[in-house]
Amino acid sequence: MNNTTLKKEDYAEPCCPFEKPDAVQTIPLRRVLDKLDEYFAKDDAAGAERHLKYWLAEAEQNRDDRGKLSLLNELVGLYRKTDREEAAMAAAGQAVSLAKAIGLEGSVTMGTTLLNYATACRAFDHPEKALDLYEQARGLYEANLSPGDGRLAGLYNNMGVTLTALERYAEARDLYESALAIISQTEGGQADEAVTWLNLADLIGNEKGLEQGDAAIRKCLDKAEALLNDEALPHDGYYAFVCEKCAPTFAFYGYYFTAKELEQRAKAIYGT
């Protein structure tokens, strides 16, 4: 089937025709996000955007603020991936304002919203602003999540990239090591662990230079390659995304065969 949206009868609950509907009607968020994953698995950014905007309008009409917040966060990520700075920043600012308006200041949800905003800032070369937002997100995550929660590892990785860009290498290394300590104990975390090792390779290259850091860089690359080749990893849309993300780093350090192989795996998954 090629339906781009869910039909109302797929999710609406039956009600008595004489019954007054609730002021707030929640959208079927889990189904919406599952459908979004299907678009990403096909590398269909245009379809993903149409899907998100449709359901964003539904959430607004239904006064479902929490659903709207989730969709705004997804849009921030989509606009970042498609290199649309103005749209990403607008959606991120709207998401933060909405989270505050519905009383989520001290929550994990606010932390995730700030993290998404920060990652957009980093992607569009605003590292100082990104770091401030990451610090706010970190405070919320560390106050509300268990020390082994994978969301902390994702935050530490993103913060580490920003600190590397700001040449604060010791702080970045500490965060990468904290991320590895979590991910290495997470079932199915090989792809994220590979990304962390590549981040460490970039840190070493920036801190020591390619010649002096060559041996340590190659050690990181070899570990990342082995993790991405783990046969236990499902070759799904997320794996394709990670392959695409990692391929340029391997190519930069001369691992051309690995880079080409990862690109081919992503294309095979996307069906392109």
matplotlib code that plots the C-alpha trace (Angstrom):
import matplotlib.pyplot as plt

x = [0.0, 1.1, -1.2, 0.6, -1.7, -3.9, -7.6, -9.7, -11.5, -8.1, -7.7, -10.9, -12.8, -16.5, -18.8, -22.4, -23.8, -25.3, -22.1, -20.1, -16.5, -13.6, -12.0, -8.7, -8.4, -5.0, -3.6, -2.4, 1.2, 2.7, 1.1, 2.2, 5.8, 5.8, 4.6, 7.3, 9.9, 8.7, 9.4, 12.8, 13.5, 12.8, 14.8, 11.7, 12.2, 9.4, 6.9, 8.1, 7.5, 4.0, 3.2, 4.4, 2.7, -0.6, -0.5, 0.8, -2.4, -4.5, -2.8, -3.4, -7.0, -7.5, -5.7, -3.2, -0.2, 1.9, 1.3, 2.2, 5.4, 6.5, 5.9, 7.7, 10.7, 10.6, 10.4, 13.5, 15.4, 14.0, 14.9, 18.4, 18.9, 17.6, 19.8, 17.0, 18.3, 15.5, 12.8, 14.8, 15.4, 11.7, 10.4, 12.9, 12.0, 8.3, 8.9, 10.8, 8.0, 5.3, 7.1, 7.3, 3.7, 2.5, 4.6, 7.4, 10.4, 12.0, 11.2, 13.0, 10.8, 12.1, 15.6, 15.0, 13.5, 16.6, 18.8, 17.1, 17.4, 21.1, 21.9, 20.3, 22.5, 25.6, 24.7, 24.3, 27.6, 26.4, 28.5, 28.4, 24.6, 24.5, 26.7, 24.5, 21.5, 23.3, 24.3, 20.6, 19.5, 22.3, 21.0, 17.6, 18.7, 21.1, 18.4, 15.7, 17.3, 19.2, 23.0, 22.8, 20.0, 20.9, 19.5, 22.4, 24.9, 23.3, 23.5, 27.2, 28.0, 26.4, 28.0, 31.4, 31.2, 30.4, 33.3, 35.6, 34.6, 35.4, 38.8, 37.9, 39.3, 39.7, 36.0, 34.9, 37.0, 35.4, 32.0, 32.8, 34.2, 31.0, 28.9, 30.9, 30.5, 26.7, 26.5, 28.8, 26.3, 23.3, 21.8, 21.8, 24.0, 26.7, 25.8, 25.8, 29.1, 30.6, 29.6, 31.2, 34.5, 34.5, 33.8, 36.9, 38.9, 37.9, 38.9, 42.3, 42.8, 41.9, 43.9, 47.1, 47.0, 46.7, 50.4, 51.0, 47.6, 47.6, 47.9, 45.2, 42.9, 43.2, 42.5, 39.2, 38.4, 39.0, 36.7, 34.0, 34.3, 34.1, 31.0, 29.2, 30.1, 28.5, 26.0, 23.7, 22.8, 19.5, 19.9, 17.0, 16.4, 18.5, 21.4, 21.2, 21.2, 24.3, 26.1, 25.5, 26.7, 29.9, 31.0, 32.5, 34.6, 36.0, 36.8, 38.5, 40.9, 41.6, 39.3, 37.8, 36.7, 34.8, 33.2, 32.0, 30.7, 28.7, 27.3, 26.2, 24.5, 22.6, 21.4, 20.4, 18.2, 16.7, 16.1, 17.9]
y = [0.0, 3.6, 5.5, 8.5, 9.0, 7.0, 7.1, 8.4, 5.1, 3.5, 5.4, 7.2, 5.6, 5.1, 7.3, 7.9, 10.5, 12.4, 12.4, 15.6, 15.0, 15.8, 19.2, 17.5, 14.5, 12.9, 11.9, 8.2, 9.2, 5.7, 4.9, 8.2, 7.7, 4.1, 5.5, 8.1, 5.4, 3.8, 7.0, 7.3, 3.6, 4.5, 7.7, 9.7, 13.0, 14.7, 12.1, 12.3, 16.1, 15.8, 13.2, 15.2, 18.4, 16.6, 15.2, 18.5, 20.2, 17.4, 17.9, 21.6, 21.1, 18.6, 20.7, 17.9, 19.9, 16.9, 15.3, 18.6, 18.8, 15.3, 16.2, 19.5, 17.7, 15.3, 18.2, 19.8, 16.6, 16.3, 19.9, 19.4, 16.3, 18.2, 21.2, 23.8, 26.0, 28.6, 25.9, 23.9, 26.9, 28.0, 24.5, 24.2, 27.5, 26.7, 23.3, 24.9, 27.5, 24.9, 22.6, 25.6, 26.5, 23.0, 22.9, 20.5, 22.7, 20.1, 17.0, 14.5, 15.7, 19.3, 17.8, 16.0, 19.2, 21.2, 18.5, 18.6, 22.3, 22.1, 19.5, 21.7, 24.6, 22.5, 21.3, 24.9, 26.0, 27.7, 25.7, 28.1, 28.2, 24.5, 23.9, 26.1, 24.1, 20.8, 21.8, 22.6, 19.2, 17.4, 18.8, 17.5, 14.1, 13.4, 14.5, 12.3, 9.3, 6.3, 6.4, 3.6, 5.1, 5.2, 8.7, 9.9, 8.3, 10.1, 13.4, 12.8, 12.0, 15.2, 17.3, 15.7, 16.7, 20.3, 20.4, 19.0, 21.8, 24.3, 22.6, 21.5, 18.1, 16.8, 17.5, 15.9, 12.8, 12.4, 12.5, 10.0, 7.6, 8.0, 7.3, 4.2, 2.9, 3.1, 1.9, -1.1, -2.5, -1.8, -4.6, -3.8, -0.7, -1.6, 1.1, 3.8, 2.5, 2.7, 6.3, 7.1, 5.5, 7.6, 10.7, 9.8, 9.4, 12.9, 14.2, 12.6, 14.0, 17.5, 17.4, 15.6, 15.9, 13.1, 12.0, 12.0, 10.6, 8.0, 4.8, 5.9, 7.0, 3.7, 1.8, 3.7, 3.2, -0.6, -0.9, 1.1, -1.1, -4.3, -3.1, -2.1, -5.5, -7.3, -9.8, -9.4, -5.9, -5.6, -4.0, -1.6, 2.1, 3.2, 1.0, 2.6, 6.1, 5.2, 3.7, 6.9, 9.0, 7.0, 6.5, 10.0, 9.6, 6.3, 7.9, 10.9, 8.6, 6.5, 3.6, 3.9, 0.3, 0.4, 3.7, 2.4, -0.8, 1.2, 3.4, 0.3, -1.2, 2.0, 2.1, -1.5, -0.9, 2.3, 0.4, 3.0]
z = [0.0, -0.7, 1.6, 2.9, 5.9, 8.2, 7.6, 10.4, 10.9, 11.5, 14.8, 15.9, 18.8, 18.2, 20.4, 21.0, 18.6, 21.5, 23.5, 23.6, 22.5, 24.8, 24.3, 23.7, 21.3, 21.1, 17.8, 17.4, 17.9, 18.0, 14.6, 13.2, 14.2, 12.9, 9.5, 9.7, 10.2, 6.9, 5.1, 6.5, 5.7, 2.0, 2.3, 1.4, 3.1, 1.1, 2.1, 5.7, 5.7, 4.2, 6.8, 9.7, 8.6, 8.1, 11.6, 13.1, 11.7, 13.2, 16.6, 16.5, 15.6, 18.3, 20.9, 21.5, 22.7, 23.6, 20.2, 18.6, 20.6, 19.5, 15.8, 16.1, 17.5, 14.6, 12.1, 13.7, 12.9, 9.4, 8.5, 9.9, 7.8, 4.7, 5.4, 6.0, 8.7, 8.9, 9.1, 11.7, 14.0, 13.7, 14.6, 17.5, 19.0, 18.7, 20.4, 23.3, 23.8, 23.7, 26.2, 28.6, 28.0, 29.0, 32.1, 31.1, 32.2, 34.5, 32.5, 30.2, 27.4, 27.8, 27.8, 24.5, 23.0, 24.0, 22.7, 19.3, 19.2, 20.2, 17.5, 14.9, 16.1, 15.9, 12.4, 11.2, 12.7, 15.9, 18.4, 21.3, 21.3, 20.8, 23.9, 26.1, 25.0, 25.5, 29.0, 29.9, 28.4, 30.3, 33.6, 32.9, 31.7, 34.5, 37.0, 35.6, 33.9, 35.2, 34.6, 32.0, 29.9, 26.2, 25.9, 28.0, 25.6, 22.7, 24.5, 25.5, 21.9, 20.6, 23.2, 22.5, 18.8, 19.8, 22.3, 19.7, 17.3, 20.1, 20.7, 24.2, 23.6, 27.2, 28.0, 24.7, 25.4, 28.8, 27.3, 24.6, 27.2, 29.2, 26.1, 25.4, 28.9, 28.4, 24.8, 25.2, 27.7, 25.6, 23.6, 19.9, 20.4, 17.9, 15.4, 18.0, 19.5, 16.0, 15.7, 19.0, 17.9, 14.8, 16.9, 18.9, 15.7, 14.7, 18.1, 17.9, 14.4, 15.4, 18.6, 17.5, 13.7, 11.2, 11.3, 15.0, 15.7, 12.9, 15.1, 17.5, 14.7, 12.9, 16.2, 16.5, 12.8, 13.1, 16.1, 14.3, 11.2, 13.2, 15.0, 11.7, 10.3, 13.2, 11.7, 14.6, 13.5, 11.7, 8.3, 8.8, 8.1, 11.1, 10.1, 6.6, 8.2, 10.3, 7.2, 5.3, 8.3, 8.8, 5.2, 4.7, 7.9, 6.7, 3.3, 4.9, 6.7, 3.6, 4.3, 0.8, 0.5, 3.8, 2.8, -0.5, 1.1, 3.7, 0.9, -1.0, 2.1, 2.6, -1.0, -0.8, 2.2, 0.7, -2.6, -4.6]

ax = plt.figure().add_subplot(projection="3d")
ax.plot(x, y, z, "-o")
ax.set_aspect("equal")
plt.show()
